[in-house]
Amino acid sequence: MSSVLFENPPPVRNYPLYWWRVCAKWLSFLVFGIGSVLISVVAFPVMKLLFPNPRRFRTAGHRFISCMFRFFVGFMTVIGVAALSTPDRRRFRNLNSKIIVANHPSLLDVVMLISLIPNADCIVNAYLTGRNILHVIVRQLYIPASLPHEELMRKCAETLHEGNNLIIFPEGTRSLPSGQHPYKKGAARIALMSGCAILPVYMGGNDKRGLRKHDSWLSFNTRNRYHYAPYMKAEISPEPYRHLPEPAAAKRITQDISAVLADSANKDLIEFYDAMC
C-alpha cells in the first residue's frame, strides 16, 4: 500500500510482537545474505558445469533464483515477517516476453515478483554489480543499469525475445514516504524497440514502514506483518503509439503507465487489501 497513506501510523498495540518482527526482519536479511554467498560459491559453479552454454545457464539461473526467492518468502511467512498473496499467481507463472512495470514501495518488491515469475530478468542498479554480496549473481544473470544506452537496449530486447520477462521499476528507486517519484521513459522505449507489451503490476498490500526509502531499520508496520499483494493491470501494447515520433510515443506510454499505477487510481484495491490484513 502507498506509504503516503501512513505518514501518521497507528500506535503499536503489542510491543513484544512488534520487536519480534523487527528482530525477525534482521534475521531474514541475514538468511538472505548467507544464501547469496552459498549460491555464488557453491550453486553457480555447479550450474556452470551442468550448463556450459551461456544462454542455458541464464535460463536455469533465472529459474533457480526464482525458486530460492520462493523459499525465502516462505521463510519470512513462517517467522511472521511477511506474506505474499495474489489472485494472479498462475498468470505470473505463465508469462512470456512481457515488460513488467511496477510501483516500488519497498525493498522486497523485486524479491516478491521474481518469486512469482520463473523466467524473470531485470535491470538492476549499478551499485549491485560492485563489491557486495550480490554482485556474482547480478553480473551473471541480470542487466546492469550502468551499461551504455545502446548495449542496455540490445540486452533488454534479447532477453525479451528469448521468452524472458523483464522487470522494471520506472521510478528508478524506491518510492518516498510522501509518494511516488516521476516515472522514467526506459520501459516505454524498450517496448517500442522490441514490440513487446507492457504489463503494469500494482504492488498492493499494507504499510511497508521499515522497508521504504530512508526508513529506520528499527521500524516496522505498527500493527501487522508486511503483506504483499501484487495485482496485474491491463496490458499496454506499443502498437497504438507507432504513429507518433519516438520521443512523443515514449512520453505518452509513460504517462499511461503512471496513470495505471498511481496510488490514487488503485485506492479501491488498496482499501480492499488493507481490510484483509
Kinemage of the C-alpha trace (Angstrom):
@kinemage 1
@onewidth
@group {chain A} dominant
@subgroup {mainchain}
@vectorlist {calphas} color= white
{ca met a 1} P 0.000 0.000 0.000
{ca ser a 2} L 1.143 3.538 -0.582
{ca ser a 3} L 3.231 4.815 2.276
{ca val a 4} L 1.684 8.255 1.797
{ca leu a 5} L -1.421 6.849 3.497
{ca phe a 6} L 0.614 6.064 6.634
{ca glu a 7} L 2.508 9.248 7.456
{ca asn a 8} L 0.982 9.082 10.951
{ca pro a 9} L 0.854 5.337 11.685
{ca pro a 10} L -1.458 3.945 14.355
{ca pro a 11} L 0.236 3.267 17.706
{ca val a 12} L 1.833 -0.091 18.438
{ca arg a 13} L -0.640 -2.417 20.144
{ca asn a 14} L 1.713 -5.232 21.128
{ca tyr a 15} L 5.308 -4.196 21.774
{ca pro a 16} L 6.748 -7.712 22.322
{ca leu a 17} L 5.298 -8.816 18.957
{ca tyr a 18} L 6.451 -5.599 17.295
{ca trp a 19} L 10.049 -6.061 18.434
{ca trp a 20} L 9.961 -9.734 17.482
{ca arg a 21} L 9.055 -8.676 13.960
{ca val a 22} L 11.891 -6.147 13.889
{ca cys a 23} L 14.371 -8.843 15.001
{ca ala a 24} L 12.856 -11.352 12.573
{ca lys a 25} L 13.319 -8.830 9.765
{ca trp a 26} L 17.037 -8.653 10.581
{ca leu a 27} L 17.159 -12.465 10.746
{ca ser a 28} L 15.533 -12.647 7.308
{ca phe a 29} L 18.194 -10.440 5.761
{ca leu a 30} L 20.925 -12.452 7.469
{ca val a 31} L 19.481 -15.607 5.893
{ca phe a 32} L 19.271 -13.779 2.552
{ca gly a 33} L 22.949 -12.818 2.792
{ca ile a 34} L 24.114 -16.312 3.736
{ca gly a 35} L 22.019 -17.778 0.925
{ca ser a 36} L 23.528 -15.347 -1.588
{ca val a 37} L 27.039 -16.403 -0.593
{ca leu a 38} L 26.181 -20.115 -0.890
{ca ile a 39} L 24.589 -19.585 -4.302
{ca ser a 40} L 27.660 -17.655 -5.510
{ca val a 41} L 30.344 -20.063 -4.267
{ca val a 42} L 28.528 -23.434 -4.427
{ca ala a 43} L 25.433 -23.460 -6.631
{ca phe a 44} L 26.668 -21.317 -9.531
{ca pro a 45} L 29.953 -23.227 -10.106
{ca val a 46} L 27.985 -26.486 -10.235
{ca met a 47} L 25.442 -24.970 -12.617
{ca lys a 48} L 28.268 -23.715 -14.842
{ca leu a 49} L 29.427 -27.329 -15.213
{ca leu a 50} L 25.905 -28.586 -15.891
{ca phe a 51} L 25.017 -25.775 -18.324
{ca pro a 52} L 28.183 -24.651 -20.174
{ca asn a 53} L 26.102 -22.810 -22.786
{ca pro a 54} L 25.672 -19.202 -21.516
{ca arg a 55} L 22.035 -18.926 -22.602
{ca arg a 56} L 21.064 -22.244 -20.988
{ca phe a 57} L 22.925 -21.201 -17.825
{ca arg a 58} L 20.983 -17.924 -17.636
{ca thr a 59} L 17.682 -19.752 -18.198
{ca ala a 60} L 18.472 -22.269 -15.461
{ca gly a 61} L 19.832 -19.491 -13.241
{ca his a 62} L 16.668 -17.404 -13.517
{ca arg a 63} L 14.516 -20.371 -12.537
{ca phe a 64} L 16.857 -21.319 -9.692
{ca ile a 65} L 16.817 -17.794 -8.231
{ca ser a 66} L 13.019 -17.720 -8.528
{ca cys a 67} L 12.872 -20.979 -6.586
{ca met a 68} L 15.242 -19.657 -3.908
{ca phe a 69} L 13.182 -16.474 -3.576
{ca arg a 70} L 10.039 -18.577 -3.122
{ca phe a 71} L 11.837 -20.378 -0.297
{ca phe a 72} L 12.878 -17.031 1.199
{ca val a 73} L 9.315 -15.687 1.027
{ca gly a 74} L 8.095 -18.898 2.680
{ca phe a 75} L 10.689 -18.478 5.431
{ca met a 76} L 9.535 -14.904 6.102
{ca thr a 77} L 5.944 -16.123 6.185
{ca val a 78} L 6.723 -18.827 8.760
{ca ile a 79} L 8.551 -16.449 11.138
{ca gly a 80} L 5.855 -13.788 10.778
{ca val a 81} L 7.726 -11.075 8.856
{ca ala a 82} L 5.856 -11.017 5.541
{ca ala a 83} L 3.170 -12.715 3.499
{ca leu a 84} L 2.547 -12.808 -0.249
{ca ser a 85} L -0.894 -13.252 -1.797
{ca thr a 86} L -2.206 -12.539 -5.265
{ca pro a 87} L -5.181 -13.638 -7.371
{ca asp a 88} L -2.827 -13.742 -10.382
{ca arg a 89} L -0.317 -16.371 -9.198
{ca arg a 90} L -0.923 -18.750 -12.135
{ca arg a 91} L -0.821 -15.909 -14.664
{ca phe a 92} L 2.514 -14.717 -13.257
{ca arg a 93} L 3.923 -18.228 -13.635
{ca asn a 94} L 2.925 -18.440 -17.314
{ca leu a 95} L 4.091 -15.032 -18.533
{ca asn a 96} L 6.447 -14.783 -21.508
{ca ser a 97} L 8.162 -11.819 -23.181
{ca lys a 98} L 6.413 -9.132 -21.118
{ca ile a 99} L 7.864 -5.877 -19.829
{ca ile a 100} L 6.633 -5.845 -16.239
{ca val a 101} L 6.485 -2.356 -14.755
{ca ala a 102} L 5.600 -1.895 -11.099
{ca asn a 103} L 5.429 0.741 -8.428
{ca his a 104} L 8.223 0.392 -5.879
{ca pro a 105} L 7.070 0.945 -2.277
{ca ser a 106} L 9.629 -1.291 -0.542
{ca leu a 107} L 12.966 -3.067 -0.566
{ca leu a 108} L 11.435 -6.518 -1.187
{ca asp a 109} L 9.320 -5.765 -4.268
{ca val a 110} L 11.726 -7.398 -6.722
{ca val a 111} L 12.065 -10.464 -4.472
{ca met a 112} L 8.294 -10.927 -4.447
{ca leu a 113} L 7.970 -10.530 -8.216
{ca ile a 114} L 10.853 -12.876 -9.064
{ca ser a 115} L 9.473 -15.484 -6.650
{ca leu a 116} L 6.265 -15.465 -8.727
{ca ile a 117} L 7.897 -15.370 -12.188
{ca pro a 118} L 10.251 -18.286 -13.008
{ca asn a 119} L 11.656 -16.622 -16.158
{ca ala a 120} L 12.215 -13.150 -14.747
{ca asp a 121} L 15.050 -10.891 -15.844
{ca cys a 122} L 15.507 -7.347 -14.574
{ca ile a 123} L 17.525 -4.162 -14.853
{ca val a 124} L 19.468 -3.638 -11.625
{ca asn a 125} L 21.092 -0.598 -10.067
{ca ala a 126} L 24.772 -0.240 -10.835
{ca tyr a 127} L 25.836 -0.499 -7.178
{ca leu a 128} L 24.666 -4.135 -7.067
{ca thr a 129} L 27.377 -5.039 -9.598
{ca gly a 130} L 30.132 -3.643 -7.359
{ca arg a 131} L 31.828 -5.127 -4.340
{ca asn a 132} L 28.871 -6.515 -2.449
{ca ile a 133} L 27.282 -9.820 -1.548
{ca leu a 134} L 25.051 -9.952 -4.639
{ca his a 135} L 27.485 -8.984 -7.389
{ca val a 136} L 28.259 -12.554 -8.561
{ca ile a 137} L 24.559 -13.327 -9.060
{ca val a 138} L 23.715 -9.960 -10.606
{ca arg a 139} L 26.612 -9.893 -13.063
{ca gln a 140} L 25.895 -13.368 -14.423
{ca leu a 141} L 22.093 -13.280 -14.641
{ca tyr a 142} L 20.735 -9.746 -14.803
{ca ile a 143} L 21.222 -6.487 -16.725
{ca pro a 144} L 23.196 -3.654 -15.057
{ca ala a 145} L 21.674 -0.203 -15.478
{ca ser a 146} L 25.200 1.190 -15.888
{ca leu a 147} L 25.651 -0.276 -19.395
{ca pro a 148} L 25.917 2.150 -22.331
{ca his a 149} L 22.457 3.005 -23.643
{ca glu a 150} L 22.657 1.055 -26.906
{ca glu a 151} L 24.036 -2.056 -25.216
{ca leu a 152} L 21.423 -1.834 -22.469
{ca met a 153} L 18.600 -1.625 -25.004
{ca arg a 154} L 20.053 -4.501 -27.033
{ca lys a 155} L 20.311 -6.770 -23.975
{ca cys a 156} L 16.746 -5.919 -22.949
{ca ala a 157} L 15.441 -6.790 -26.421
{ca glu a 158} L 17.470 -10.023 -26.473
{ca thr a 159} L 16.176 -11.277 -23.130
{ca leu a 160} L 12.575 -10.495 -24.130
{ca his a 161} L 12.929 -12.280 -27.464
{ca glu a 162} L 14.333 -15.298 -25.599
{ca gly a 163} L 10.988 -15.517 -23.781
{ca asn a 164} L 12.063 -13.929 -20.507
{ca asn a 165} L 10.040 -11.267 -18.714
{ca leu a 166} L 11.809 -8.010 -17.924
{ca ile a 167} L 11.030 -6.364 -14.568
{ca ile a 168} L 11.419 -2.593 -14.449
{ca phe a 169} L 10.603 -0.118 -11.697
{ca pro a 170} L 10.046 3.058 -13.721
{ca glu a 171} L 10.550 5.295 -10.694
{ca gly a 172} L 14.194 4.180 -10.752
{ca thr a 173} L 14.311 3.842 -6.959
{ca arg a 174} L 12.016 3.129 -4.029
{ca ser a 175} L 9.114 5.498 -3.510
{ca leu a 176} L 9.454 8.175 -0.873
{ca pro a 177} L 7.066 8.182 2.110
{ca ser a 178} L 5.441 11.251 0.543
{ca gly a 179} L 4.518 9.349 -2.636
{ca gln a 180} L 5.830 8.067 -5.959
{ca his a 181} L 8.669 9.585 -7.984
{ca pro a 182} L 8.112 10.750 -11.584
{ca tyr a 183} L 8.270 7.787 -13.957
{ca lys a 184} L 11.181 7.415 -16.377
{ca lys a 185} L 10.706 6.524 -20.051
{ca gly a 186} L 13.005 3.473 -20.240
{ca ala a 187} L 10.243 0.846 -20.203
{ca ala a 188} L 8.346 2.667 -22.951
{ca arg a 189} L 11.448 2.899 -25.154
{ca ile a 190} L 12.167 -0.812 -24.692
{ca ala a 191} L 8.561 -1.653 -25.618
{ca leu a 192} L 8.738 0.468 -28.783
{ca met a 193} L 12.060 -1.072 -29.810
{ca ser a 194} L 11.200 -4.718 -29.011
{ca gly a 195} L 7.492 -4.705 -29.869
{ca cys a 196} L 6.732 -6.456 -26.562
{ca ala a 197} L 3.731 -5.480 -24.454
{ca ile a 198} L 3.994 -3.717 -21.107
{ca leu a 199} L 2.267 -5.380 -18.148
{ca pro a 200} L 1.686 -2.944 -15.258
{ca val a 201} L 1.670 -4.598 -11.838
{ca tyr a 202} L 0.433 -2.680 -8.829
{ca met a 203} L 2.293 -3.709 -5.658
{ca gly a 204} L -0.544 -3.569 -3.155
{ca gly a 205} L -0.621 -4.662 0.448
{ca asn a 206} L -0.173 -2.790 3.701
{ca asp a 207} L 2.251 -0.249 5.184
{ca lys a 208} L 5.893 -1.134 4.427
{ca arg a 209} L 7.352 1.090 7.139
{ca gly a 210} L 10.894 -0.126 7.780
{ca leu a 211} L 11.470 -1.166 4.149
{ca arg a 212} L 10.813 2.164 2.449
{ca lys a 213} L 13.473 4.610 1.315
{ca his a 214} L 15.229 6.349 4.247
{ca asp a 215} L 13.284 4.350 6.874
{ca ser a 216} L 14.999 3.274 10.074
{ca trp a 217} L 15.898 -0.415 10.191
{ca leu a 218} L 14.432 -0.479 13.698
{ca ser a 219} L 10.963 0.382 12.394
{ca phe a 220} L 8.195 -1.942 11.232
{ca asn a 221} L 4.494 -1.875 10.401
{ca thr a 222} L 2.925 -0.937 13.736
{ca arg a 223} L 0.029 -3.413 13.503
{ca asn a 224} L 0.775 -6.323 11.156
{ca arg a 225} L 3.459 -8.216 9.316
{ca tyr a 226} L 4.246 -6.964 5.815
{ca his a 227} L 1.582 -8.038 3.332
{ca tyr a 228} L 2.466 -8.052 -0.377
{ca ala a 229} L -0.373 -8.217 -2.889
{ca pro a 230} L 0.838 -7.723 -6.492
{ca tyr a 231} L -2.054 -7.248 -8.871
{ca met a 232} L -1.926 -7.333 -12.681
{ca lys a 233} L -3.453 -4.440 -14.580
{ca ala a 234} L -4.409 -4.311 -18.275
{ca glu a 235} L -1.527 -4.708 -20.746
{ca ile a 236} L -0.277 -1.726 -22.725
{ca ser a 237} L 0.705 -2.545 -26.305
{ca pro a 238} L 3.197 -0.252 -28.051
{ca glu a 239} L 1.401 -0.624 -31.403
{ca pro a 240} L -1.247 2.130 -30.957
{ca tyr a 241} L 1.582 4.630 -30.408
{ca arg a 242} L 3.535 3.799 -33.580
{ca his a 243} L 2.101 6.754 -35.497
{ca leu a 244} L 3.837 9.170 -33.106
{ca pro a 245} L 7.508 10.201 -33.219
{ca glu a 246} L 9.539 8.000 -30.855
{ca pro a 247} L 10.045 10.652 -28.118
{ca ala a 248} L 6.338 11.538 -28.126
{ca ala a 249} L 5.313 7.866 -28.141
{ca ala a 250} L 7.605 7.094 -25.188
{ca lys a 251} L 6.193 10.057 -23.276
{ca arg a 252} L 2.574 9.004 -23.929
{ca ile a 253} L 3.212 5.393 -22.913
{ca thr a 254} L 4.983 6.503 -19.736
{ca gln a 255} L 2.068 8.779 -18.858
{ca asp a 256} L -0.318 5.851 -19.333
{ca ile a 257} L 1.836 3.606 -17.123
{ca ser a 258} L 1.957 6.260 -14.416
{ca ala a 259} L -1.821 6.717 -14.556
{ca val a 260} L -2.428 2.967 -14.214
{ca leu a 261} L -0.018 2.535 -11.290
{ca ala a 262} L -0.840 5.733 -9.408
{ca asp a 263} L -1.924 5.156 -5.821
{ca ser a 264} L -4.998 7.300 -6.396
{ca ala a 265} L -6.047 5.061 -9.314
{ca asn a 266} L -5.751 1.997 -7.073
{ca lys a 267} L -7.479 3.408 -3.992
{ca asp a 268} L -10.226 0.748 -4.002
{ca leu a 269} L -7.628 -2.006 -4.356
{ca ile a 270} L -5.602 -0.502 -1.504
{ca glu a 271} L -8.649 -0.415 0.774
{ca phe a 272} L -9.592 -3.993 -0.153
{ca tyr a 273} L -6.175 -5.406 0.755
{ca asp a 274} L -5.960 -3.223 3.850
{ca ala a 275} L -9.176 -4.834 5.082
{ca met a 276} L -7.616 -8.263 4.560
{ca cys a 277} L -4.508 -7.507 6.638
